[in-house]
Amino acid sequence: MSHRPQVISHVRKVADREVEEKLGVSAVQAKLATDDEHAQTLWEALRENRKAVMWSMLISMTIIMEGCVILPSE
């Protein structure tokens, strides 16, 4: 079983090298950035994207409140 991490590491290096040869260095950097984002916890993502989260909440609440105004009250 101790062989498995070495094999996975080797496969990852070969795959990264192949991507770099085909698409260039920027593709490898994009892949690393994506991997970093996927490894984030919920709180880390919320903290780093605070403005986007607030904007999304503002737009969502605006749409919800507009729907409440349009619905007839009884």
DSSP file (Angstrom, degrees, kcal/mol; ACC not computed):
  #  RESIDUE AA STRUCTURE BP1 BP2  ACC     N-H-->O    O-->H-N    N-H-->O    O-->H-N    TCO  KAPPA ALPHA  PHI   PSI    X-CA   Y-CA   Z-CA
    1    1 A M    >         0   0    0      0, 0.0     3,-1.0     0, 0.0     0, 0.0   0.000 360.0 360.0 360.0 -24.6    0.0    0.0    0.0
    2    2 A S  T 3>  +     0   0    0      1,-0.2     4,-0.6     2,-0.2     0, 0.0   0.677 360.0  63.9 -69.9 -14.7    2.9    2.4    0.5
    3    3 A H  H 3> S+     0   0    0      1,-0.2     4,-2.0     2,-0.1    -1,-0.2   0.781  85.9  74.1 -75.4 -28.2    3.5    2.2   -3.2
    4    4 A R  H <> S+     0   0    0     -3,-1.0     4,-2.7     1,-0.2     5,-0.2   0.893  92.0  50.3 -59.9 -48.0    0.1    3.8   -4.1
    5    5 A P  H  > S+     0   0    0      0, 0.0     4,-2.4     0, 0.0    -1,-0.2   0.880 111.4  50.4 -60.1 -35.6    0.9    7.5   -3.0
    6    6 A Q  H  X S+     0   0    0     -4,-0.6     4,-2.3    -3,-0.2    -2,-0.2   0.904 111.2  48.2 -67.4 -40.1    4.1    7.4   -5.1
    7    7 A V  H  X S+     0   0    0     -4,-2.0     4,-2.7     2,-0.2     5,-0.2   0.924 112.5  48.3 -65.2 -44.8    2.2    6.0   -8.1
    8    8 A I  H  X S+     0   0    0     -4,-2.7     4,-2.5     1,-0.2    -2,-0.2   0.915 111.9  49.8 -62.7 -42.8   -0.5    8.7   -7.8
    9    9 A S  H  X S+     0   0    0     -4,-2.4     4,-2.2    -5,-0.2    -1,-0.2   0.910 111.9  48.2 -61.4 -43.1    2.1   11.4   -7.5
   10   10 A H  H  X S+     0   0    0     -4,-2.3     4,-2.4     2,-0.2    -2,-0.2   0.919 111.8  49.0 -64.6 -43.8    3.9   10.2  -10.6
   11   11 A V  H  X S+     0   0    0     -4,-2.7     4,-2.6     1,-0.2    -2,-0.2   0.906 110.7  51.0 -62.7 -41.9    0.7   10.0  -12.6
   12   12 A R  H  X S+     0   0    0     -4,-2.5     4,-2.6     2,-0.2    -1,-0.2   0.906 110.5  49.0 -63.0 -41.5   -0.2   13.5  -11.5
   13   13 A K  H  X S+     0   0    0     -4,-2.2     4,-2.4     2,-0.2    -2,-0.2   0.908 111.9  48.5 -64.7 -42.0    3.2   14.8  -12.6
   14   14 A V  H  X S+     0   0    0     -4,-2.4     4,-2.2     2,-0.2    -2,-0.2   0.921 112.7  48.3 -64.0 -43.3    2.9   13.1  -15.9
   15   15 A A  H  X S+     0   0    0     -4,-2.6     4,-2.5     2,-0.2    -2,-0.2   0.917 111.7  49.4 -63.6 -43.5   -0.6   14.5  -16.4
   16   16 A D  H  X S+     0   0    0     -4,-2.6     4,-2.5     1,-0.2    -1,-0.2   0.903 110.9  50.2 -62.2 -41.0    0.5   18.0  -15.5
   17   17 A R  H  X S+     0   0    0     -4,-2.4     4,-2.3     2,-0.2    -1,-0.2   0.901 110.9  49.2 -63.7 -41.0    3.5   17.8  -17.9
   18   18 A E  H  X S+     0   0    0     -4,-2.2     4,-2.2     2,-0.2     5,-0.2   0.907 111.6  48.4 -66.4 -41.9    1.2   16.7  -20.7
   19   19 A V  H  X>S+     0   0    0     -4,-2.5     4,-3.2     1,-0.2     5,-0.6   0.918 111.3  51.1 -62.6 -43.0   -1.3   19.5  -20.0
   20   20 A E  H  X5S+     0   0    0     -4,-2.5     4,-1.5     1,-0.2    -2,-0.2   0.900 110.8  48.2 -62.4 -41.3    1.6   22.0  -20.0
   21   21 A E  H  <5S+     0   0    0     -4,-2.3    -1,-0.2    -5,-0.2    -2,-0.2   0.895 120.1  37.3 -66.3 -39.4    2.9   20.7  -23.3
   22   22 A K  H  <5S+     0   0    0     -4,-2.2    -2,-0.2    -5,-0.2    -3,-0.2   0.896 134.3  17.9 -80.4 -41.7   -0.5   20.9  -25.0
   23   23 A L  H  <5S-     0   0    0     -4,-3.2    -3,-0.2     1,-0.2     3,-0.2   0.576 104.2-115.6-112.8 -12.4   -2.0   24.0  -23.5
   24   24 A G    >X< -     0   0    0     -4,-1.5     4,-0.9    -5,-0.6     3,-0.6  -0.299  41.6 -61.5  99.4 173.3    0.9   26.0  -22.0
   25   25 A V  H 3> S+     0   0    0      1,-0.2     4,-2.2     2,-0.2     3,-0.3   0.837 125.2  64.4 -66.8 -35.0    1.9   27.0  -18.5
   26   26 A S  H 3> S+     0   0    0      1,-0.2     4,-2.3     2,-0.2    -1,-0.2   0.833  98.2  55.8 -62.3 -31.4   -1.2   29.1  -17.9
   27   27 A A  H <> S+     0   0    0     -3,-0.6     4,-2.2     2,-0.2    -1,-0.2   0.887 107.4  48.8 -66.9 -38.3   -3.4   26.0  -18.1
   28   28 A V  H  X S+     0   0    0     -4,-0.9     4,-2.4    -3,-0.3    -2,-0.2   0.912 111.6  49.3 -67.1 -41.7   -1.4   24.4  -15.4
   29   29 A Q  H  X S+     0   0    0     -4,-2.2     4,-2.3     1,-0.2    -2,-0.2   0.893 110.8  50.4 -63.9 -39.3   -1.7   27.5  -13.2
   30   30 A A  H  X S+     0   0    0     -4,-2.3     4,-2.3     2,-0.2    -2,-0.2   0.899 109.9  50.5 -64.6 -40.5   -5.4   27.5  -13.8
   31   31 A K  H  X S+     0   0    0     -4,-2.2     4,-2.5     2,-0.2    -2,-0.2   0.910 110.8  48.7 -64.0 -42.3   -5.7   23.9  -12.8
   32   32 A L  H  X S+     0   0    0     -4,-2.4     4,-2.2     2,-0.2    -2,-0.2   0.902 111.2  49.8 -64.7 -40.5   -3.7   24.6   -9.6
   33   33 A A  H  X S+     0   0    0     -4,-2.3     4,-2.2     2,-0.2    -2,-0.2   0.901 111.3  49.4 -64.6 -40.1   -5.9   27.5   -8.8
   34   34 A T  H  X S+     0   0    0     -4,-2.3     4,-2.3     2,-0.2    -2,-0.2   0.916 110.0  50.7 -64.4 -43.3   -9.0   25.4   -9.4
   35   35 A D  H  X S+     0   0    0     -4,-2.5     4,-1.2     1,-0.2    -2,-0.2   0.894 110.0  50.7 -61.4 -39.7   -7.7   22.7   -7.1
   36   36 A D  H  < S+     0   0    0     -4,-2.2     4,-0.4     1,-0.2     3,-0.2   0.905 110.4  49.2 -64.2 -41.8   -7.0   25.3   -4.4
   37   37 A E  H >< S+     0   0    0     -4,-2.2     3,-1.0     1,-0.2    -2,-0.2   0.888 109.6  51.4 -65.6 -38.3  -10.5   26.6   -4.7
   38   38 A H  H 3< S+     0   0    0     -4,-2.3    -1,-0.2     1,-0.2    -2,-0.2   0.750 105.9  56.1 -70.6 -22.3  -12.0   23.1   -4.5
   39   39 A A  T 3< S+     0   0    0     -4,-1.2    -1,-0.2    -3,-0.2    -2,-0.2   0.539  86.6 108.0 -85.5  -7.1  -10.0   22.4   -1.3
   40   40 A Q    <   -     0   0    0     -3,-1.0     2,-0.1    -4,-0.4    -3,-0.0  -0.343  68.5-125.7 -71.0 149.8  -11.4   25.4    0.5
   41   41 A T     >  -     0   0    0      1,-0.1     4,-2.2    -2,-0.0     5,-0.2  -0.437  31.8-102.2 -82.2 168.8  -13.8   25.1    3.3
   42   42 A L  H  > S+     0   0    0      1,-0.2     4,-2.5     2,-0.2     5,-0.2   0.922 122.3  48.7 -58.6 -45.9  -17.2   26.9    3.2
   43   43 A W  H  > S+     0   0    0      1,-0.2     4,-2.4     2,-0.2    -1,-0.2   0.873 109.7  51.6 -66.8 -37.2  -16.0   29.6    5.6
   44   44 A E  H  > S+     0   0    0      2,-0.2     4,-2.4     1,-0.2    -1,-0.2   0.923 111.6  47.8 -63.1 -43.3  -12.8   30.2    3.7
   45   45 A A  H  X S+     0   0    0     -4,-2.2     4,-1.6     2,-0.2    -2,-0.2   0.911 113.0  47.7 -64.6 -42.5  -14.7   30.6    0.5
   46   46 A L  H  < S+     0   0    0     -4,-2.5     7,-0.2     1,-0.2    -1,-0.2   0.900 112.7  49.4 -64.6 -40.4  -17.2   33.0    2.1
   47   47 A R  H >< S+     0   0    0     -4,-2.4     3,-0.8     1,-0.2    -2,-0.2   0.906 114.0  44.4 -65.8 -42.0  -14.4   35.0    3.6
   48   48 A E  H 3< S+     0   0    0     -4,-2.4    -1,-0.2     1,-0.2    -2,-0.2   0.752 120.4  40.4 -76.0 -23.3  -12.4   35.3    0.4
   49   49 A N  T 3X S+     0   0    0     -4,-1.6     4,-2.3    -5,-0.2    -1,-0.2  -0.187  72.4 136.8-117.5  40.0  -15.5   36.1   -1.7
   50   50 A R  H <> S+     0   0    0     -3,-0.8     4,-2.4     1,-0.2     5,-0.2   0.878  71.7  49.0 -57.3 -44.2  -17.3   38.5    0.7
   51   51 A K  H  > S+     0   0    0      1,-0.2     4,-2.4     2,-0.2    -1,-0.2   0.905 112.0  48.4 -65.8 -40.7  -18.3   41.1   -1.9
   52   52 A A  H  > S+     0   0    0      2,-0.2     4,-2.3     1,-0.2    -1,-0.2   0.887 111.9  50.0 -66.5 -38.2  -19.7   38.4   -4.3
   53   53 A V  H  X S+     0   0    0     -4,-2.3     4,-2.4    -7,-0.2    -2,-0.2   0.925 112.1  47.2 -65.5 -44.8  -21.7   36.8   -1.5
   54   54 A M  H  X S+     0   0    0     -4,-2.4     4,-2.4    -5,-0.2    -2,-0.2   0.906 112.1  50.1 -64.6 -41.2  -23.1   40.2   -0.4
   55   55 A W  H  X S+     0   0    0     -4,-2.4     4,-2.5     2,-0.2     5,-0.2   0.921 111.0  49.5 -62.1 -44.3  -24.0   41.1   -4.0
   56   56 A S  H  X S+     0   0    0     -4,-2.3     4,-2.5     1,-0.2    -2,-0.2   0.903 111.7  48.4 -62.2 -42.4  -25.7   37.7   -4.5
   57   57 A M  H  X S+     0   0    0     -4,-2.4     4,-2.7     2,-0.2     5,-0.2   0.902 111.2  50.9 -65.4 -40.3  -27.7   38.1   -1.3
   58   58 A L  H  X S+     0   0    0     -4,-2.4     4,-2.1     2,-0.2    -2,-0.2   0.941 113.4  43.6 -62.3 -48.4  -28.7   41.7   -2.3
   59   59 A I  H  X S+     0   0    0     -4,-2.5     4,-2.3     2,-0.2    -2,-0.2   0.915 114.6  50.5 -64.4 -43.0  -30.0   40.7   -5.7
   60   60 A S  H  X S+     0   0    0     -4,-2.5     4,-2.4    -5,-0.2    -2,-0.2   0.929 112.0  46.4 -61.9 -45.9  -31.7   37.6   -4.3
   61   61 A M  H  X S+     0   0    0     -4,-2.7     4,-2.7     1,-0.2    -1,-0.2   0.865 110.2  54.3 -66.4 -34.9  -33.5   39.5   -1.6
   62   62 A T  H  X S+     0   0    0     -4,-2.1     4,-2.2    -5,-0.2    -1,-0.2   0.928 110.6  45.7 -62.4 -45.1  -34.5   42.2   -4.2
   63   63 A I  H  X S+     0   0    0     -4,-2.3     4,-1.9     2,-0.2    -2,-0.2   0.908 113.7  49.3 -65.4 -42.4  -36.1   39.6   -6.4
   64   64 A I  H  X S+     0   0    0     -4,-2.4     4,-1.6     1,-0.2    -2,-0.2   0.930 112.8  46.8 -63.1 -45.3  -37.9   37.9   -3.5
   65   65 A M  H  X S+     0   0    0     -4,-2.7     4,-1.6     1,-0.2    -1,-0.2   0.854 109.4  54.2 -68.2 -33.7  -39.2   41.2   -2.2
   66   66 A E  H  X S+     0   0    0     -4,-2.2     4,-1.8     1,-0.2    -1,-0.2   0.891 107.0  52.3 -64.3 -38.5  -40.4   42.2   -5.7
   67   67 A G  H  X S+     0   0    0     -4,-1.9     4,-1.7     1,-0.2    -2,-0.2   0.856 106.5  53.3 -64.6 -35.5  -42.3   38.9   -5.8
   68   68 A C  H  < S+     0   0    0     -4,-1.6    -1,-0.2     1,-0.2    -2,-0.2   0.854 108.7  49.3 -68.2 -34.3  -44.0   39.7   -2.5
   69   69 A V  H  < S+     0   0    0     -4,-1.6    -2,-0.2     1,-0.2    -1,-0.2   0.870 110.6  50.3 -72.0 -36.8  -45.1   43.1   -3.8
   70   70 A I  H  < S+     0   0    0     -4,-1.8    -2,-0.2    -5,-0.1    -1,-0.2   0.851  91.8  88.2 -72.2 -35.4  -46.6   41.6   -7.0
   71   71 A L  S  < S-     0   0    0     -4,-1.7     2,-0.2    -5,-0.1     0, 0.0  -0.416  87.2-115.3 -65.9 134.5  -48.6   38.9   -5.2
   72   72 A P        -     0   0    0      0, 0.0     2,-0.3     0, 0.0    -1,-0.1  -0.483  25.8-136.2 -71.7 139.9  -52.0   40.1   -4.3
   73   73 A S              0   0    0     -2,-0.2    -4,-0.0    -4,-0.1    -5,-0.0  -0.726 360.0 360.0 -94.4 146.7  -52.7   40.2   -0.6
   74   74 A E              0   0    0     -2,-0.3    -1,-0.1     0, 0.0     0, 0.0   0.412 360.0 360.0-110.7 360.0  -55.9   38.9    0.8
